[in-house]
Amino acid sequence: MGLLLKKPTRWGFAIAATTALVAMLLLAVQASAKPHPFYGVVSQTHLSPKEVKKMGSARIGTLRTVVDWASINPTRGSDYQWSGIDGLVGEAAANRMRVLPFLFGTPDWVARGPDNRNCNPCSTFAPRRKAALQAWRDFVAAAVSRYGRNGDFWDENPGLPYTPITAWQIWNEQNSKTFYRPKPTLKGYAKLLGAAAKAIRANDRRADVVLGGMAELAGSRKAVAGTKYLRELYRRKGVARDFDGIAVHPYGAKPETVAAQVGRFRDEVTDAGDKRVGLWITETGWGSSTGSNPLEVGKRGQAQRLKETYKYFNRNRARLHIKTVIWFSWRDSATSICAWCASSGLLTQSGKPKPAFRALKRLAR
């Protein structure tokens, strides 16, 4: 509350001057404060430099993005095409944000060649045979050598704040047929993970290897429930050594459902006796549209659920060992992977902030 003075006494002038000075210092501190990696977003649309700057000014500290193997290495023997990722990593660094990449997407030449797959398109057919896994390992190693600690990208761009990628997510929703075809397989994912972990740690021993985000998806014919998948993965000999983080994609009609799902994942970690591993919530969200889907909750409902969700995980961050909470998604899209996803953005398609954006901005500040 401000102090109101009826007369401009000398004490009044002193108080006014002091108040102005404090306000200036507070603004300076706020301007220099780094975005916090606990608050993150993932985009379902192409990002412009202006949008990344808007994220940074809102103190959003983690930007999750796909690093698409098929786009970067589209033909056998071709040089890796990093230009698109260079731009995004550079913009994030300029705005003091961390990038969390998920490595995903098999090139057609790998799937149809070494893996002998009958597929079109082939991006969701993860490599399985020795030669295909070697191509995957080479790609992962090249990504870490470019953007990780001591990466070439930072040598080539000394004017940028040094913000290396220190955590690498391996695939996306590998417990679902949508992203891991022809069907989820623990043996196949364990090989994919192991090859990636060797490549990452050979180039950066301190980097975190994070499992692909898993949704619970209980009852779906196209998926294995996320907690069951994790339980079975832990039972495979030696696999636990290949990851440092477990990524969760909790979705539900209410924040209580989201919290309960994350709690069940933490229970699985506890039952496995794995005290070191952290949980990374790499997707969660609701749509601002109104419809029959329980995740379509209107603009006010979206903002309220965002606030409740972030406050819960912030309060329970230490107990659940939460590393980050990433909102799906940054901006609305005319087309999306699901009905409610199209309106999941913090911004409208045209870039206008929604109440949810303002809520996250207040929390992050």
C-alpha positions in Angstrom: 0.0 0.0 0.0 1.3 3.5 -0.9 1.8 6.3 1.6 -0.5 9.3 0.9 0.7 12.7 2.2 -1.6 15.7 2.3 1.3 18.2 2.5 4.7 18.2 0.9 6.7 18.2 4.2 10.4 17.6 4.1 9.7 14.1 5.4 7.2 13.7 2.6 9.9 14.6 0.1 12.3 12.2 1.7 9.8 9.4 1.7 8.9 10.1 -1.9 12.5 10.2 -3.0 13.3 6.9 -1.1 10.2 5.3 -2.5 11.3 6.3 -6.0 14.8 5.0 -5.5 13.5 1.6 -4.2 11.2 1.3 -7.2 14.1 2.0 -9.5 16.3 -0.6 -7.8 13.5 -3.1 -7.9 13.0 -2.6 -11.6 16.7 -3.0 -12.2 16.7 -6.3 -10.2 13.7 -7.5 -12.2 15.3 -6.5 -15.5 18.4 -8.5 -14.6 16.6 -11.5 -13.1 17.2 -14.7 -15.1 14.2 -16.7 -16.2 13.6 -19.8 -14.0 14.0 -23.2 -15.5 11.1 -24.5 -13.4 8.7 -22.7 -15.7 8.7 -24.0 -19.2 6.8 -24.2 -22.5 6.7 -26.3 -25.6 5.5 -24.9 -28.9 3.2 -26.6 -31.4 4.0 -23.9 -34.0 7.1 -22.3 -35.5 8.7 -19.8 -33.2 9.8 -16.4 -34.3 12.7 -14.5 -32.5 10.1 -12.1 -31.2 8.2 -14.9 -29.5 11.3 -16.3 -27.8 12.0 -12.8 -26.5 8.5 -12.7 -25.1 9.1 -15.9 -23.3 12.3 -14.6 -21.7 10.7 -11.4 -20.6 8.0 -13.4 -18.9 10.7 -15.3 -17.0 9.9 -18.6 -18.7 13.2 -20.4 -18.3 12.9 -23.7 -20.3 12.0 -24.1 -23.9 11.3 -27.7 -24.9 11.6 -28.4 -28.6 12.0 -31.3 -31.0 15.3 -31.9 -32.6 14.1 -33.9 -35.6 16.7 -36.4 -36.9 14.8 -36.8 -40.2 15.0 -33.1 -40.9 18.6 -32.7 -39.8 19.9 -35.8 -41.6 17.4 -36.4 -44.5 19.7 -38.4 -46.8 22.4 -41.0 -46.3 25.9 -39.4 -46.3 24.6 -35.8 -46.1 26.0 -33.3 -43.7 23.9 -32.5 -40.7 21.7 -29.5 -41.3 21.7 -27.6 -38.0 20.6 -24.1 -39.2 17.0 -24.3 -37.9 18.2 -25.5 -34.4 21.1 -23.0 -34.4 18.6 -20.1 -34.7 16.4 -21.4 -31.9 19.2 -22.2 -29.5 20.8 -18.8 -30.2 17.5 -16.9 -29.6 17.0 -18.9 -26.3 20.5 -18.1 -25.2 20.1 -14.5 -26.0 17.1 -14.4 -23.7 18.8 -16.5 -21.0 16.6 -19.5 -21.5 17.5 -23.2 -21.3 16.6 -25.5 -24.3 15.4 -29.0 -23.5 15.5 -30.9 -26.8 13.7 -34.2 -27.4 15.6 -36.2 -30.0 13.1 -37.8 -32.3 12.2 -38.8 -35.8 13.8 -41.5 -37.9 14.9 -40.5 -41.5 13.3 -42.6 -44.2 16.7 -43.7 -45.5 17.4 -45.3 -42.1 14.0 -46.9 -41.6 13.7 -48.4 -45.1 17.4 -49.1 -45.5 19.3 -50.6 -42.5 16.0 -51.4 -40.6 14.1 -52.8 -43.6 10.9 -51.1 -42.6 7.8 -50.9 -44.8 6.8 -47.4 -43.8 5.6 -44.1 -45.2 6.3 -41.8 -43.4 8.9 -43.4 -41.2 9.6 -40.8 -38.5 7.9 -42.7 -35.7 9.6 -46.0 -36.5 12.5 -45.9 -34.0 15.7 -47.5 -35.2 16.1 -51.2 -34.0 18.9 -53.0 -35.9 22.6 -52.6 -35.3 23.3 -50.3 -38.3 20.3 -48.2 -37.7 21.2 -47.8 -34.0 24.7 -46.8 -35.0 23.3 -44.0 -37.3 21.1 -42.9 -34.4 24.1 -42.9 -32.0 26.2 -40.8 -34.5 23.4 -38.3 -34.7 23.0 -38.0 -31.0 26.7 -37.6 -30.6 26.8 -34.8 -33.2 24.0 -32.9 -31.5 25.8 -33.0 -28.1 29.1 -32.0 -29.8 27.4 -29.0 -31.3 25.1 -27.7 -28.5 26.4 -29.3 -25.3 29.2 -28.2 -22.9 32.2 -27.2 -25.0 30.0 -27.5 -28.2 31.1 -26.0 -31.5 28.0 -23.8 -31.6 29.3 -21.8 -28.5 32.8 -21.4 -30.1 31.2 -20.1 -33.2 29.0 -17.6 -31.3 31.1 -16.1 -28.5 28.8 -13.1 -28.3 26.0 -15.2 -27.0 25.5 -16.0 -23.3 27.0 -19.4 -22.8 23.9 -21.6 -22.2 24.8 -25.1 -23.3 22.2 -27.9 -23.5 22.8 -30.0 -20.4 19.8 -32.4 -20.6 18.7 -34.5 -23.5 15.3 -36.2 -23.8 15.2 -39.5 -25.7 12.1 -39.8 -28.0 8.6 -38.8 -27.1 5.7 -40.9 -25.6 7.4 -44.1 -26.4 4.7 -46.0 -24.6 2.2 -44.9 -27.3 1.7 -46.3 -30.8 1.1 -42.7 -32.0 4.8 -41.9 -31.5 6.5 -45.4 -31.4 5.4 -47.6 -34.3 4.4 -50.2 -35.1 3.8 -50.7 -31.4 5.5 -49.8 -28.0 8.2 -52.2 -27.2 10.4 -52.1 -24.0 13.2 -54.0 -25.6 13.4 -51.7 -28.6 13.2 -48.5 -26.5 15.9 -49.9 -24.1 18.3 -50.3 -27.1 17.4 -46.8 -28.4 18.0 -45.3 -24.9 21.2 -47.2 -24.3 22.7 -46.1 -27.6 21.8 -42.4 -26.9 23.1 -42.5 -23.4 26.5 -43.8 -24.6 26.7 -41.1 -27.2 25.7 -38.3 -24.7 28.0 -39.3 -21.9 31.0 -39.8 -24.3 30.7 -36.2 -25.1 29.4 -34.7 -21.8 29.7 -36.9 -18.7 27.7 -34.5 -16.6 24.7 -34.2 -19.0 21.3 -35.5 -17.9 19.7 -38.3 -20.0 15.9 -38.0 -19.7 13.4 -40.6 -20.7 10.9 -39.6 -23.4 7.7 -38.1 -21.8 5.1 -40.7 -20.9 1.4 -40.1 -20.6 -0.6 -42.4 -18.4 -3.1 -43.1 -21.2 -4.8 -45.8 -19.1 -7.3 -47.8 -21.0 -6.0 -46.8 -24.4 -5.7 -49.6 -27.0 -2.8 -47.6 -28.6 -0.7 -47.3 -25.5 0.8 -48.9 -22.4 -0.1 -47.0 -19.3 2.9 -44.8 -18.5 3.4 -46.1 -14.9 3.2 -49.7 -16.1 5.7 -49.0 -18.8 8.1 -47.4 -16.4 7.7 -50.3 -13.9 8.6 -52.8 -16.6 11.5 -50.6 -17.9 13.0 -50.6 -14.4 12.8 -54.4 -14.4 15.1 -54.7 -17.5 18.6 -55.4 -16.3 21.0 -52.4 -16.6 18.4 -49.9 -18.1 18.3 -47.7 -15.0 21.9 -46.8 -15.5 21.0 -45.2 -18.8 18.9 -42.4 -17.6 19.0 -39.6 -15.0 15.5 -38.2 -15.4 11.9 -39.5 -16.0 9.6 -37.4 -18.0 5.9 -37.4 -17.4 3.0 -36.0 -19.5 0.1 -35.8 -17.0 -3.2 -34.8 -18.5 -6.6 -34.7 -16.8 -9.8 -32.8 -16.4 -8.7 -31.2 -13.1 -5.3 -30.3 -11.5 -6.0 -33.0 -8.8 -5.9 -35.6 -11.6 -2.6 -34.3 -12.9 -1.1 -34.3 -9.4 -2.3 -37.8 -8.7 -0.7 -39.1 -12.0 2.7 -37.5 -11.1 2.4 -39.0 -7.6 2.0 -42.5 -9.1 5.1 -42.0 -11.2 7.0 -41.0 -8.1 5.7 -44.1 -6.3 7.1 -46.3 -9.1 10.5 -44.6 -8.7 10.4 -45.2 -5.0 9.4 -48.8 -5.4 12.4 -49.2 -7.7 14.7 -47.8 -5.0 16.0 -45.1 -7.4 16.6 -42.2 -5.1 18.8 -40.2 -7.5 16.3 -39.7 -10.4 14.3 -36.5 -10.9 10.9 -36.1 -12.5 10.6 -33.8 -15.5 7.0 -32.7 -16.4 7.6 -32.1 -20.0 4.0 -31.6 -21.0 0.8 -30.6 -19.2 -2.0 -28.3 -20.1 -5.6 -27.6 -21.0 -7.4 -26.0 -24.0 -9.2 -22.6 -23.8 -11.9 -23.7 -26.2 -15.3 -24.9 -24.9 -16.5 -28.3 -26.1 -17.2 -31.9 -25.1 -13.6 -32.8 -24.3 -12.9 -32.6 -20.5 -9.6 -30.8 -21.3 -11.6 -28.0 -23.1 -12.2 -25.6 -20.1 -12.5 -22.1 -21.5 -10.1 -19.2 -21.1 -10.8 -18.6 -17.4 -10.7 -22.3 -16.7 -7.4 -22.7 -18.5 -5.8 -19.9 -16.4 -7.2 -21.2 -13.1 -5.9 -24.7 -13.8 -2.5 -23.4 -14.8 -2.2 -21.5 -11.5 -3.3 -24.4 -9.4 -1.0 -26.8 -11.2 2.1 -24.7 -11.0 1.5 -23.8 -7.3 1.0 -27.4 -6.4 4.2 -28.6 -8.0 6.2 -25.6 -6.7 5.1 -26.4 -3.1 5.9 -30.1 -3.6 9.0 -29.6 -5.8 11.5 -31.1 -3.2 9.2 -33.9 -2.1 8.5 -35.1 -5.7 12.0 -34.1 -7.0 10.5 -32.0 -9.8 13.0 -30.4 -12.2 10.6 -28.5 -14.5 7.0 -28.1 -15.4 6.4 -27.4 -19.1 3.1 -26.1 -20.5 1.7 -27.4 -23.7 1.6 -25.2 -25.6 2.9 -21.7 -26.3 0.5 -20.6 -29.0 -2.8 -21.9 -30.5 -2.7 -23.6 -33.9 -5.2 -24.0 -36.7 -4.2 -27.7 -36.9 -3.1 -29.9 -34.0 -2.6 -33.5 -32.9 -5.9 -33.5 -30.9 -9.1 -31.5 -30.7 -8.3 -29.6 -27.5 -4.6 -29.2 -28.3 -5.4 -26.6 -31.0 -6.5 -24.1 -28.2 -3.9 -25.1 -25.6 -1.7 -22.1 -26.2 -0.9 -19.3 -23.8 -1.4 -17.1 -26.8 -4.0 -17.0 -29.5 -3.0 -17.9 -33.1 -2.5 -14.2 -33.8 -0.2 -13.9 -30.7 -2.6 -12.2 -28.3 -1.9 -13.2 -24.7 -4.6 -15.1 -22.9 -5.4 -15.0 -19.2 -3.2 -18.2 -18.9 -0.2 -16.3 -20.2 -0.7 -13.5 -17.7 -1.1 -16.1 -14.9 2.2 -17.9 -15.8 4.0 -14.6 -16.1 2.9 -13.6 -12.6 4.0 -16.9 -11.2 7.4 -16.9 -12.9 8.1 -13.4 -11.7 
